[in-house]
Amino acid sequence: MISGQNNAISDNCELLRAGFARPRHAVARGITVVLALFALVAGFGVTAGHALQSDWVGDPAIGEARLVSAVVATGDLDTLPLGLEFTLAPGWKVYWRTPGEAGLPPGLILDDAGTAGIQASFSWPMPTRFDVFGFDNFGYENSVILPVQLSGFSGGDPVVISAALDALVCSDICVPMQGQLTLAIPAGDAAPTQHAQAIAQYAAMVPRDANADGISASGPDLQIAMAAITQDDKGRQGLVLRFAGPVPDIRDIFVEGVDGVAFKAPRPFNDGPLNDGLFMQAVPEGGAIPAGTELTVTIDAPPQAGSFEVAATRLDRTGSQLVTPLVGIVLIALLGGLVLNLMPCVLPVLALKLSAVIDAAGVGRRQMRLRFMSGAAGIICSFMLLAGGLAAVRIAGGTVGWGIQFQNPVFLVVMMVFIGLFALSLLDRVHIPVPAFAQRIGGGGGYLQDFFTGMLATILATPCSAPFVGTAVAAALSGGMLAHFIIFAAMGAGLAAPWLLVAAFPAAVALLPRPGRWMNWMKRVLALLLFGTVLWLVTVLAAVLAPSTGQQDQDGSGLAWQMWSPAALEDARAAGIPVFVDVTADWCITCKANKALVLDRDPVASVLSEAAAKGDIMLLQADWTRPDKDIAAFLASHGRYGIPFNIIYSDEVPNGLVLSELLQTSSVMAALETAGISSK
């Protein structure tokens, strides 16, 4: 991860160099506010103090540099706002913290002639990309002030900064810029100097830290949906970025984090149907960029500018959710929808299917075929409505995912009412009239009711995930809009396959016994299944509405699950502790099945429990029952948009080992062994 770091000045000399010491942008933002206030005071007619700066060093014909202060004295400040100012002759440039394909960032060698114990850090305004003899370099021309934050001194005491400048300025040739910079700031009132406004202006140009909320003050309209190392159509390695929603109007993107590798300017990524991303070619070619590499992606999209911390996945040109040809993704989506018919959600869906079969018993083949085709149409249309809703949320910059509608209390209440009414109708306790216009549309044969039954089946199936579903959903939610809708339509066709099968072979219904009392008993059984679904929705609603305790309860297996957070995961990995992350939710039926059939049973439960007790593994559980942007961002960083999601981190698998959506004891035990967690 590329972030700011502070360098302490002690009796020994220390190097404060761009590229080795990078500031935390939060500090820069705080300094921006302080300096803006200074500038505001000066702007209202309060006379600024005298200029406080070091002497210039360098060659006026090429470029010069000096230290400047935004305040005339230390006052009671705990951080002093300074600036490293460069003025450059036309055609000459100084480098950014990451210089690009060639160059050297400016640095300060702080010596012991200055005040002992102080700490300092640079902030870096947005750079410009320069093309020098075909090489891409990043830096500044004409003039720039690099904001410097100084801390670690005693309040009210004078401060002396003594440092040797070490910089490189380039035109057609490169020339070192070196010299001693000394700046003494006395004690006294911290009034602004004439440099305060200029330092504030450059501090405002420092890109903000960005996260899942985006970086716009007016809304989350700039978010990275996927970052992956892949190849373009000519086999050149690079980084591809996809955004949540349309590609914004981007002026440039700067990528950092791989030693010895720079990235070219962004260009459209056109590879198959999923062609709405941006590709930055890595140079030199052949440089190794392992999966999971932590990258800093700085995006210049006026009026926005932000830096994202991303863990890049590796996606090959074949077999990945990123660049698999559309035909392959459609087949995966079709299989995913078909497998959904076999998942734990099958009980309420099965009730609807059997109800449709029972109602169709005794009717003619043509009418039977049309009724089941109506049900299949309802399933596919509901998938298209779901795709449209998710597309709208993507464009608006919101969080998208499979099954997240179950995080909405209003949706849950509406579902309970509809399913309850449907169950009562099976018991002939409630008659749901169909309006005359709807009867005319449905042809009077119950087709409209079959259509809405199919739609309800889709909604009941969405709390489940299954093999192929995660891949299909990830491809849909990270790809272009055309592929987005095609993939969801294919999943709908897969779920509708049983309806289509009966429509194709209506004679199969003739195998059922003749209509009679058994149908009434069967309807009662199906109604009980649906009432059970209503009770389950009540428990989900209670979990969604329950206040968060901020604690993670142990489950009945005795596994010591701790609450997941980005900080908890980062701290554990920094300490070298293996981590098992389980992303679950009360509305996720597949998650419940994984827990009951695998995680809470031996041998998996005993291995995890013993390893956790010995401190050999940390068990982190992320509860996505309610909306949580950190969890959504964590899933998206791994190219996932639905749950269950289980991943293991260790020194053996530092980038994480992702498990299948549907866990098996053998696969989990094998994954633990791969991660170095012994079953002995």
Secondary structure by P-SEA (a helix, b strand, c coil): cbbbbbbbbccbbbbbccccccccaaaaaaaaaaaaaaaaaaaaccccccccccccccccccbbbbbbbcccccccccbbbbbbbbbbcccccccccccccccccccccccccccccccbbbbbcbbbbbbcccbbbbbccccccbbbbbccccccbbbbbbbbbbbcccccbbbbbbbbbbbbbbccccccccaaaaaaaaaaaccccccccccccccccccccbbbbbccccbbbbbbbbccccccccccccccccccccccccccccccccccbbbbbbcccccccccccbbbbbbbcccccbbbbbbbbbbccccccccccaaaaaaaaaaaaaaccccccaaaaaaaaaaaaaaaccccaaaaaaaaaaaaaaaaaaaaaaaaaaaaaaaaccccccccccccaaaaaaaaaaaaaaaaaaaccccccccaaaaaaacccaaaaaaaaaaaaaaaaccccccaaaaaaaaaaaccaaaaaaaaaaaaaaaaaaaaaaaaccccccccccccaaaaaaaaaaaaaaaaaaaaaaaaaaaaacccccbbbbcccccccccccaaaaaaaaaacbbbbbbbbccccaaaaaaaaccccccaaaaaaaaaaaaccbbbbbbbcccccaaaaaaaaaaccccccbbbbbccccccbbbbcccccaaaaaaaaaaaccccc
